């Protein structure tokens, strides 16, 4: 068919992202630039490719340099270049249906490049045998090739442990990982996958949930079928777990890392200056079994002076030996010299135990300080305290700024505007409007002060309600409603999250109706307390909904900014909805007697809707995109604070002329200079408000979360300094702004041995 083939223009437009990506005006600019300078698109792709290569190269180099094998010489103060002492690998390689081939000291690329392997390889080995290290060495070689030859695909390293959902396709998971780990925009990540510009190096197949592993293998096999994926792909897994699977990976070859032989152990000890250790190891079966594993042999070498042979003889199993070995390693690392003040050893172990437990729950190997989330709080008490502070501060600022503006406008312009907002402000924001004679500066100050006080009180109440009700709803949905949802087919499309939100809004509205109805009845002593309580409760729910919608429940730092035209235009719809809703509320106020006159009621609703709608509209075009690489600890929160100022100025520049036009042509005030000053002040405060809600809120929530965790004994006050200290102790590795345990076995040891003491300490504190 004629229309089955896309016109050349559509192909060009789709390739450069005019119709398919979410960059808005950026894509239009790309299209114009492509027409004027067709080579610019190629240059942009090359620039993006080189940036990705540099990020991956830095990651690989840092992780290899911080590997325990390379750190042995630093710890033992041996003047020897670790790169000159090669790890004595021995591997069994099986290609297709051929017999296994035993190879010694063979480069991984030698196997990878074999014609009958074609880079589609499975790496197997025991825990600590060096699977991840050999994967990193392969990545190092492939990165070098990609740098030298622009036609070569770029290697990327992902952990399959982060693939948490059966509902998520492997393509969607890869796109998400590109965004999370390397800061690659989702449309670009999708393009890299579809164009097969990458080589996938996937670690941790065995770290997937046990019930998901075989299903995940089936999905991987579908993805890597030659019809779908022709590029090389390497996957790592533990041998014992993989051999239990009924479904196997459809790769061309497998490479299994062999345990060290006695000769390899002896030679390695000699190369590292620990020849005397051989007698102790060779005469002790448990110690010898551990020494066959490369990671544990390194631990034995490092902690040799702390190992008691007598204690070894009393150990009953390999697991006990492994636990003992990690303990003596920890003792040895604590004895290393440190220039700065060291935190107490017991607290260090407890803090690391808590972190290890959280990472295991998250199925994550990497940790970023700014990625800590409120759901890391485990007790109801912590959740309530967190919500109290967060909502108290944020809602206090919101109501304070809005109330200050309204009160100032009320005392400045009198007339209809004053008459309309006087009673409404008193009803909603708790303001006393009898201060007409105050100068405007006092009116603004008083309005801000009263608004902040009211907002703080309201925010604390909201936080308490949110914490208590949402916690109860969470249990209700989990235990009761879930069963009902499953039994009633039409409700299956609703997720648990949607049901929780709907229940919370319903309960919250009832509470607001009762509270505001009683307050209104006491103040005005008439019969409209139920109606006004309903209206005021609805307003409170709407305003709270706007705040919750803007700041969300998850902490997502706004690290860099781009303007999204598509979302900006769609934001107009939300503004019109807000205007319509508040216009209807204005009519209800008229019917209930709060406001005299239909016109006044409509004006109140429209102006309120414009204010609320503007917040949603102006911020809808601002997207937060994670930066490509993180060099500093907690960099995301620092960037969020900077971007708060940028957003505030942007909104102020946009809002000031808008308010000025409203004053001159709609409200028809005639004092030009006064109107100009008013617009500047209103625009600036409005910008600050939006900046706090859009970008400042994540920083506020992060700070509150840190305070709650610190006061509960889970983390130290200066977390970045502590993590750097643990990196120096060789408990952690640091790559840019992220941290990971030196090995997953060490992470597991900290979680099993010290995470419980962290939970116990919390109970004691409470």
N, C-alpha and C positions, 0 to 999 in steps of 0.2 A: 504494500500500500504506500501511497505517496506520503502520508502523514506519519507512517511508522518511523521514518528517518527524520531526525531533528535537523532543522535548518542550521547552516553554519553559524549564524548569529547566536542561536540558542545554545549551541555547543560551547561557543566562546564565553557567553554569559554565564553558563552553568559552571564552566571550568574556573572562572575567576571569581565565582561566588556571588553574582548579582542576585540570583533567585534562590539560592540554596542555603546560604549561611545567614547568621544572625547579626552581622556586623553593621547593618543599616547603611548610613551615609558613607562609612568607610568602604563598603563594597561598591557604591556608586562612584566614588573617587577612584577606586581600583579600575573600574570599567572605563572611565574617561582616560585614565593614564594608559590603559592598555591600547585604546584606539590611537592615542597620540604617540605612545612609545611602546610598541609591542614587546620589545626586549625587556621592559621593566618587570613583566610578570615572571620571566625566567630568572632575572636577578633576584627578585623577592624570594622565589623558591630556593635558590642557592643560598641566600642569606639565612633563611629559616633552617635549611639543612645543616649549614655550618654551625649555627647556634645550638641545634640539638646535639650534634656531634661533640661539641665542646662540653656541654653539660654532662653527657654520658661519659666522656673521657675523664672528666674530673671525678665523677662518681666512682668509676672503676679504679682509677689510680689511688684515690683516697682509701677505698676499702681494701685494696691489696696492700698498701703501705701499712695500714693499721691491723692487718691480719696477725694472728698470734705467732705464726711462723716468723714473720719479719720482726716482731717485737721481742723475741727470745734474746737476741743479742743486746738489745737496749736494757732489758731487765737485769741480765747477768753481767753487764758492763764489759762485754767482750768486743775487742777492736777487730771486728770482722764484718765484711759486707754480706748481709744476709742474702742478697741477690746472687752471690757466688756459690752459696750452698743450696743446691737444688733439692727439692723434696723428692725422695726416692719412690716415685709413683710406679706401681705395677698394675696393669689393667688387663681384663679379659674382654675382648671385643667379639661380638657376634653379629654378622651381617646376614640378614635374611635367614635362609635355612642352612647356612654353612655352619661348620663346627667352630667352636670358640677358638680365638687366637690369643695367646698370652704374650703381652708386650711389656718391655721394661723401658723406663725412662723415655717414653714416647711423647712427643708434643701432641696436645689435643687437636691442633689444626691438621696434623697428619691424618688422623682418623676422620676429622670433619670434612677434609677435602677429597677423600677417596671417591672415585666415580660412582661406585655402587652404594655409597652413603649419601652423597649430595647434600650434606649438611642437615639431614633429617635424623636426629640422633637422640637416644635416651641415655641419660647418665644415672647409674645406680650405685648405691654404696650404703654402708652402715652410718648411723649418726656419728658425725665427727670425722668421717673418712676423707672429707675434702671436696665434696660435690660442688658446693658453692664456690670454693676457691678455684677449682678447675673451670667452672663456668665463667668466673671473672677473668681468668687467664685467656679463655677463648674470646671473651668480649674485648679484651685488650688488643688482641691480634686483629679482630674484625674492625674495631674502631680505627686502627692504623691503616687498614686497607681502604676504609671509607674516606679517610682524609686524603689519601694519595690518589684515589680513583673515584671521580664523581659519579661513575655508573654503578658503583657498588652500593648495596643496601646498607642501611644504618642499623647496628644492633641495639636492641632495647631490652632491659632486664626488668621483669615483673615477677612478683610473688603470687602464685596461684592461691595462696591462703586468703588473699583479699577478695576472692571471687565468692561472695557470701550467699548468693541467691540463685536457686534453680530457675527462677523466672527470667533471669538476666542472661541474654545470649553472650557468647564469648566476645563477639564484636563490640557489643555495648560495654562490656567489662573492660576491654582494651581501651576504648575511647575514654572511659572514666579514669582509667589508670594513667593515660597520657596526660589528662587534665590535672589529676591529683599529684602525680610524681614529678612530671617534667614541665607542668604549666602550659601544655599545648592546648590551644583552643579546640573545642569539640569538633568543629567542622574540619579543622586541619588534621586532627587525629583520625577522623573518619577517612579523609583523603589519603593519608599515609597508609592506612590499612587497605583500602580499596585498590590503590595503585601499587600495592606490595613494594613500598619503598623501604621496608624494614625487615630485619631478621629478629624473630622472637626468641628470646632466651628466658624460659619460664622455670622458676625454682619453686620447690615446696609443694609438689603434687600430693604428697602424703600428709600435708598440713590441712588439707580440706577436711571438713567434717566427715567422719567415717561413712555415714549413710549417704553422702553425696558423691563420694569418690568415683564409683563406677559410672554413675550417670554423667559426671563431668568428663570422664574419659570418652564416653559415647559422643558427647557434644564436641569435644576436641577433635575426635576422629572425623566428624562431619565437617568441621571447620578446615582441617588440614588435607581433606581429600584433594587430589591433584586437580580436580575441576575447579576447586575454590581457592586453593593456596599452593603455589609452586615454589615459593621461596624456602630457604633453609629454616628449620625450627628445632630447637633443642629444649628438652624437658628433663628436670632432675626429680628423683624420687628415692626414698629409702627402699633398699632391696626387700626387706622382710615384708613391708606393707604391699609393695607392688606385686609380689609373687602370690598374694592371696586373691588378687582380682580375677574375676571370671572374664572380663573384657580387657583386652590389652591394647596399647597404643599402636596405631598403624604407622610406625616409623621404619626407616630402612635398616637401622642398626642400633644395638645397645652396647654401652660401655660400662663395665662394672669395675669399681675401684677395689682392689684387693687389700686385705690387711697386711701390715708390715711383717716381713720375715725376721727371724732372730738376727740374721746378718745385717739387714737394713736398720734394725733398732740399734745394734752395736755401733755401726758406722755413723749413724746420726748422732748418737751420744758422743762419739769421738770428735765429730766435726764441731759440736757445740761446746766442747771442753768439759764433758761430763762422763769421762771414761769410767770413773769409779762407780757410777750408778748401775753399770751393767751387772755387776755381781749381785746387787740387791734385787734387780728385776729378774734376772735369769733364775734365781733361786726361789722366787715367789710366784706361784701360778696365777693368782688374782692380779698381781701387779703386771705380770707379763701379758695377760689378756688385755688389760687396759692399754699397755704400751703399744699394742698392735694397731691401735687407732691413732692416726696422726694428731688430731686435736689433743687427745689425752697424753700422748707422748710429750707434746710441747708443755702441757701443764706439769707433768712429772719433772721435766727439765727445769722449769721455772721455780717450782715449789719444792725442789729436792731437799733442801735443808729443813723444811717443816714436816717432812714425811717421817713417821715413826714405823719402822718395820714391825715392831711388836704389835702395834695397833692393827697393821695390815693383816697379821696372822689371825686376829680375832674376828675379822669381817666374814660374814656368812654368804654373801652374794655379790654379784657384779654390780648391782644397783647400790649396795652399801659402799662398795669400793669407789664408785663414781661420785657418790655424795661426799665421801671423805676427801677425795681428791679435789673437788671444788672448794671444800672448806679450807683445806691447807693452802690452796691457791689464793683464796680471799684473804687469809691471814698474811700471806707473803706480800700481797699487793698493798695491804694497809701499812706494812712496814717500810714501804718505799718513801724516800724523803719527799717532802712537800714544802714549798716556800710559803704558801698561804696557810691560814688557820684551817685545820681539818675539822669537819663535823664529827660528832661522836660516832664510833663504829657501829653501835647497835642501831642508832637512828638511821645511819646510812644504809644498813642492810634492810631495815624495815621499809624505808622509802623506796629502795630498789625493788623490794618484794611486791609492794603495792603497784609500782609501775609495771613490773613484769606481768602481774595478774591482769591488769587492764589491757595490756597489749595482747595477751593470750585471748581474752574475751573478745577483743576487737578483731582477732585473727590478723594481726598486723605485726610486722617486724620493725617498722620505722616509727619514730615518735617525734612529733613537732609540738612544742609547748603551746602554740596557738591553736592546735587541734583538739585540746581538751574540751569535753562537752559536759553539759549539765547532767546527762544520764550517767556520768561516772559517779555521781552522788548516790549512795546505796540506801541510806536511811531516810525515813519520812521526815525526821527532824531536820536533816541537812537540806532536803528539798524545800521544806517550808521556809527555812531561814534564807536560802538562796532567792526564792521567789519574793519574799518580803523585801529584801534589800534591792533586788533588781527592779521590781515594779515600783517600789517606793521612790527610787532615784529617777528612773526614766519617766514614769507618769508624773512625778513631781515637777520635773523640768518641762514636760509637755503642757500640763495645766498651768504652771507658773507663767510661761511665756505667752500662752494663748490668753489667759486671764488678764495678764498685765496689759496686753495690747487692747483687749476689749474694754477694760476699765479706763485706760488712758483715752481711748476714743470716746467713751461715754462722757467723761468729764471735760473733753476738749470741744466736742461739737454740739452738745445739747440737742435741742430740737427733737425731730422724730427719731433720729438715730439714737439719742440718749434715752428717749422714752421707750423705744423698742428693746434695747439691750439692757436697760436698767434692771427690770424684773427678771428677765431671762438669765442674766449673768448671776443675779443673786440666787436664783433657783438651782442652776447647774453648777456654777463655780463657787458658790458660797460667798459672794461679794456683797458688801454693804454699800449701796450707791448713794449715800447721803452726803458724800464729800465733794459736792459740786464746786465749792469755792476754792478748792486746792489748785495750786498752780500745776501745770501739766507735768513738770518733772517730778513733783511729789505724787501726782496721780499715777505716773508710770512706775515709780519706785514702790508705791503702796500696792498697786495692782500686781506687780511682780512678786512682792513679799507675800501678800495674801494668797496669791495663786500657788506659790511654791509650798506654803504651809498646807493649803488645802490639798494640793496635788500629792504632797508627801503622805498626808493622812489617807487620802483616797488610794494612793499607790500601795501603801502598807496593807490596807483592807483588801484591795484587789489581789495583792500577792498572797495574803493569808487564804483568801477564798480559792485562788488559783491552785495554791499548793495543796490544800486540804481536799478540795473537791476533785481536782484532776487526779490526785493520788487514789481517791476512792473510786473514781470513774474507771481508772486504769484496771483496778482489781475487778470491778463490776463487769467490764467488757471482757476481761480475760476469763473470768469464771462463769458468768451467766449469759451475757448477751451473745458471746461467741457461739454458744450452742444453738441459740435461737436463729442467728444469722445463717448457720450451716443448714438448719432445718427448713428455712424459708427461702426458696430459690430466688425470688425477685431481689432480695437483699444481699445476695452473694456479691453483687458488683460493688457494694460499699466496703471499703477497707476498715480495719479496726480504728485507724487514725481518724477517719471521717466520723465514725460513730462516737468516738470520744469527744471530738470537738462539738458535735451537735448536742450531746448531752450536757457538756459544760456550758454552752451558750444558753440552753434552756434553763438550767438550774441558776446560772448567774443572773439571768433576766428576772426570774422570780424573786431572788434576793434583792436585786436593785429596786424592783417595783415596791416591795414591802418597805425597804429602808427609806427610799426617797418619798414614798407616799406618806409615811409617818412624819418625816421631816417637814414636808410641805403642809400637812395638816396642822402641825404645831405652829408653823410660822404664819400661815394665812388664815387658819381656823375656818375653813369652808368645807364644802362637801365634795371637792374635786380631788381629794387626796389619792384615790385609786387611779383616776385618769392621769393625773400629773405624775404619780409614781410610775405608771406604765410608760408614759412618754419619757420621763427622766431616765428610767431604767433602760429604755431603748436607746436613748442618746448615749448613755454611758457604755452600753454594749457596743454601739457603733464606733464610738471613739476608741474604746479599748480594742475593738477589732482592727481599726486602722493601725494602731500602735503595734499590735501583735502581728498583723500582716506585714508591716514594714520591717520590724526587727526580728521576727521569727522566734522559734524556740531554740534552734541550733545556732551555735556560735560560728559565724562565717565571716572572717575578716575581709574587709574591702581593701585589697592590697594595691591594686592599680585600677585605673578608670578608663572606660571607653564609652562613647555615646552610641546608643542603639536607637536608630530612627524608628524602626518598626514598633518597638515597645513604647516609644515616646508617643507615637500616633495612637496606639491602642489605649494608652493612658487617658486619652480624651473621653473614652467610653466610661471609664471609672469615675471621672470627674462629673460627667453628666448624670450618672446614677446617683452620686452623692448629692448633687443639686436637687434632683427629683425627690429623693428620700427626705432630705431636710426641708424641702418645700412643703411636702405633705405633713411633716412634723409641725411646721409653722401653722398650718391650717388647724391641726389638732389643738395647738396652744390657743388659737382664737376661740375654738369651740369650748375649750375648758375654762376660758376667762383669764388665762395668764396674760394674753395680749389683747388689746382693744383694736378692732379693725382688721378686716380681711387683708387689705393691702399691706399693713404693717406685718401681719403674720407671714405673708408670702415673702416679704423682703427679708425678714429674719431668717426664714428657711433658706432662701436663695443665697444670702451672704454667708450663712453658716456652711451651706453646701459647697460654695466656692472655696472657702478657707480649707475645709477638709479635702475637697477634691483636688485643689492645687497641690497639696502635699503629695497625694498619690500620683498626680499627673507629672509634676516636675521631676519626681524621682524615678519615674518608670523608665525614663530614657537613659538612666545611668546604670551601667552594668559593672559589677565587680569581677575582675579577672585575676586569677592568681598569677604572680610573676613567674618567669621561666625558671629562675633558680633562686634559692634562699641561701644567703651567705652568713646571716646572723641569727642567733637564737631569738625566738619570739619576734621575728621580723614582721610577720603579718599584722600583729597588733600595733606595732610602731607605725606601719604604713597606714593602718586604719585611722589612727589619730591625725596623721598628716592629711589624709584624704577628707577627714571631717571638715577641716578648714577650707579645702578646695571646694567641696560641695556647698558649704555654707556661702562662700563668696559667689559661686555660680548661681545659686538660687536667689541670693540677694540682688545680683545684677539683673536677673530676669524678673523678679517680683517687684522691685522698686518702681520701674516705669508703669507696671500693671496697676499697682495701688494708686499711683499718681493719676493715671487716666480715670480710674474709678472715682477718685475724689473730685476731679475737675468736671467730668462729663456725666457721671451717674448721680453722685451725691451733690454735685453742683456747688462746691465750696469755692469761694472767690478770692481767698487769701493765697496768692501764688506761692510766696516764699514759705509760709506756714505749711501749705500743702506739700511742698517739696521736702521740707525737713521731716514732716510727718511720714512721708513715703519712704524716705531714707532710713529712718529709725525702724519703721514697721518692716520694711524689706530686709534690713539687717537681722532683726530679731527672728523674722520668719525663716531666713536663711540658716541661722544658728539652730533653730528648732529642727528643720529638715535635715541639716547636717548631722545632728546628734542622732536622730531616728534612723538615718540611712547608713551612716558610717561609724558614728561614735558609739552606738548601742553595742556592737560587738566588743569594743574595748571595755565598756562598762560591765558587760556581762562576764567577760573574761576576768576582769579584776575581782569582781564579786566571787566568782567561782574559785579563784586562787585563794581568796581570803577564807572562804568556807573550808576548802581542802587543807589549808595551812592550820587553821584553828582546830581542825579535827585530827591533826597529826599525820596526815597523809603525805605532805610535801613540805620542804623547807621554804622559808620566805623568799630567798634568792634562788629560784629554781635553775636558772641558766648557769649560775656559778657552781651550783651543786653538780649538775650534769657534766660540766667541764671537768670538775674534780674527779668524777667517776670515770671519765674518759682517760684522764691522766693515770688513774689506778688500773687501767686496762679492764674495767668492767664493761665499758661501753665503747662504741666507735662513733665518731662524729663525721658526717658528710654534709658540708654546708651548714644549714641550720637544723638539720635533723640528727637524731641519735638512734642507735640500735645496740642491742647487747652484743658482746663480742662473739657469742655463738648462741644458737637457740637452746642448746643444752644448758648453758649458763643461765639463760632467762628462765627456763623451766625450773632450775634448781632454786633460784631466788623466789619464784612464785610458790613453790611447794614448801619451802622451809621458812620463809619470812613473811609471806602475805597474810597468814593467819594472825600473826602478832599485830599487824596493822589494824585488822578488824577488831581485835580484842581491845586495842588501845582506844579505838573510837568509842566502844561501849563503856569503858572506864571513864572517858571524858564526859560522856553524857549522863 
